[in-house]
Amino acid sequence: MLRLMRGAAAQGRGVITVLHDLNAAATADSVIMLARGRVIAAGPTDRVFTAEALSETYGMSFSLQKGRNGQTLVGTE
């Protein structure tokens, strides 16, 4: 499914999706993180996916690591 969405975006189409899989969301160009009905962070994924923003959103500790392909891997501490 994500491959189809990426293909549509490559064709110039706007794509909006709701994801709860943080590793899948980490592959997006930009994200909006919501918690309790308010925006916690919005913008390019590499700037929004911070341990602080994830901790505020989910109420638990997070650590971030870069994978071999450059994607952010999210793990709880």
Secondary structure as GFF3:
##gff-version 3
##sequence-region A 1 77
A	DSSP	alpha_helix	2	10	.	.	.	ID=ss1
A	DSSP	alpha_helix	22	25	.	.	.	ID=ss2
A	DSSP	beta_strand	30	35	.	.	.	ID=ss3
A	DSSP	beta_strand	38	44	.	.	.	ID=ss4
A	DSSP	alpha_helix	45	48	.	.	.	ID=ss5
A	DSSP	alpha_helix	51	58	.	.	.	ID=ss6
A	DSSP	beta_strand	62	66	.	.	.	ID=ss7
A	DSSP	beta_strand	72	76	.	.	.	ID=ss8
###
